[in-house]
Amino acid sequence: MKKILLLSDTHSHIDDTILKYVAQADEVWHAGDIGDLNVTDTIKKLKPLRCVYGNIDDAKARLEFPLHNRFLCEDVSVWITHIGGYPGKYNPNIKEEMALNPPKLFICGHSHILKVIYDKKNNLLHMNPGAAGKSGFHQMRTMLRFVIEGDKIKDLEIIEIGKK
């Protein structure tokens, strides 16, 4: 069993509230637009981190983190990318791979809009945790946390960090 904290779009922002939830997780997953690598360096000092770079991230972030991160967590296949789209409207750059080899859990960021959708066509769960940072149009800073146990994704919680 693994407790996962999922965040995205920090845009260089990290604070004690985010770190409180980091401390409660077994692993932290970041879906891109990190900003200053102090964000990921701080998280990595506390917990294992899986991360991708986003469209605002610089060359240093792109050297350290991939555009796509595919892995197995327990018995759940996971795919994290920053600009992924949504069920029925996936990014054209991933459509073919999604059709040929869909994960059980697909995660993206970018939109700053928290969404969790079951994709019936691809038989997967789609998650976007919204934005944990303060830059952007979103009103509420958000993250997700959940548990992966074997092949099950369960105990999903929305974390509202607060208004910008």
C-alpha positions, 0 to 999 in steps of 0.5 A, a space after each residue: 500500500 502506498 499513500 500518494 500526494 499528487 500536485 502540479 503547477 507549483 510555479 516555484 511556490 512551496 510552503 508549509 501547508 504543502 510540506 505538511 501533506 508531503 510529510 503524510 505521503 509515502 510518495 509525491 508525484 508532481 505533474 509539471 510546471 515546477 518552476 524553481 527546482 527548489 520546489 522539487 529539491 525540498 520535496 526530495 529531502 522528505 519523500 520519494 518524488 516522481 515528476 515531469 517537466 512542464 511548459 514553463 520549466 527551464 533547461 535544468 528541469 528538463 535535464 532532471 525530469 522527463 516529459 513523460 513518466 511511465 511506471 508501475 506503482 504496486 500493480 497500477 500502471 501510471 502515466 504522468 505528463 504535463 499537457 495531456 488533455 482529457 478523455 475524448 480530448 487528449 493531446 494529439 501528441 499522446 493519442 496514438 500511444 494512449 490507444 495502443 498502450 493505455 495506463 490504468 492511471 493517467 495524470 496531467 496538469 497544465 490547466 490549473 483545473 482539478 478534474 478526476 474522470 473515468 475514461 470508459 473508452 480507454 478503461 483508465 482513471 484520469 486525474 488532474 490535481 489542479 494547481 498548488 502554486 499561486 501563479 495563474 487564473 485559478 481561485 483555489 490552490 488544490 492537490 489530490 491524495 489517494 492510496 494505491 493498494 495492489 491494483 486498486 486506486 482508492 481513498 481519493 481526497 481533494 485537498 484545498 490548500 487555500 485561496 491565492 
